[in-house]
Amino acid sequence: MDYVLLNNNEIMPKLGYGVFKTPLDETKRVVNYAIEIGYRSFDTAQAYGNEEGVGEAIKESHIKRENFFITTKISIKNSGYEKAKISIGESLSKLKTDYIDLLLVHQPFGDYYGSYRAMEDAVREGKVKSIGVSNFSPDRFIDIQNFCNIKPTINQIETHVFQQQVVAIKYLKKYNCQIESWGPFAEGRNDFFNNNVLKKIGEKHGKTTAQVALRFLIQNDVIVIPKSVNKNRMEENFNVFDFKLDSEDIEDIRLLDKGKSLFYDHSDPSVVEYFIDSM
Ligand code: NDP
């Protein structure tokens, strides 16, 4: 496993396991598998409704808590100082732990400044080690970074071979904030797993398309948290530290970048509906 050093001197694994859309009744089982395979970093959120499953699997593993890195996120529905503060207590209890390794503002909507202040207090109280944001565009990120007391350690944003976030990586570096990818496979969009460029590079290294895609991000210093509920694919996604992409591979993958989201087309009615439902 490779690790990154965050701006507050905490260490975070470069590869973790995400549980977005994993139903609560399946979460404990898949997180158990993930722990068996060797994953120690887990990414959940209040909005996913499955923090309990993550917490139970970790607790019942009988592996020391300090060997795990747990991330959760404050949902839009809990935005604002008071509600966020209560929700942090609820997350701790659902995750069955006395501290959260990384707590993020899930989306830059609602009173997220209030949420951020509650997160800063939680750090001072020892309930949270690191705080950060997610889905923050440059303008929102630069604003909060200038008007907060504890600087965000992470911005978790859509990042994959088709949206490489070249600009975000540059500005986050300037602020000493680590980029973390969500959707490292773009959830399979754009025929991800059959991409010919990734396939060809994979054949050269004896690796799969998914492994090449993860390795590209890891070599680019992006934290990844792929999601799979399939044990073989979970193993496949974990085995990405025994090969290296060369400069030619990297150049070819660079050309896949579309420089825009495959998810948030703000003129798409379903995207607008999603935001209405989130509020
Ligand atoms: P991913 O890009 O990780 O894609 C997941 C999909 O790819 C699933 O359908 C999975 O199917 C499939 N898959 C996984 N591994 C393989 C493989 N090796 N070969 C073929 N198919 C594979 O999508 P996510 O959106 O889940 O992103 C990862 C994590 O990022 C989330 O789980 C969540 O923790 C976080 N996230 C955060 C967001 C935010 O707003 N902050 C937004 C979205 C995600 P199967 O399960 O059947 O294997």
Boltz pocket constraint, residues with backbone or C-beta under 6 A from the ligand:
constraints:
  - pocket:
      binder: B
      contacts: [[A, 17], [A, 18], [A, 19], [A, 20], [A, 21], [A, 43], [A, 44], [A, 106], [A, 134], [A, 135], [A, 156], [A, 181], [A, 182], [A, 183], [A, 184], [A, 185], [A, 186], [A, 187], [A, 188], [A, 193], [A, 210], [A, 211], [A, 225], [A, 226], [A, 227], [A, 228], [A, 229], [A, 230], [A, 233], [A, 234], [A, 236], [A, 237]]
      max_distance: 6.0
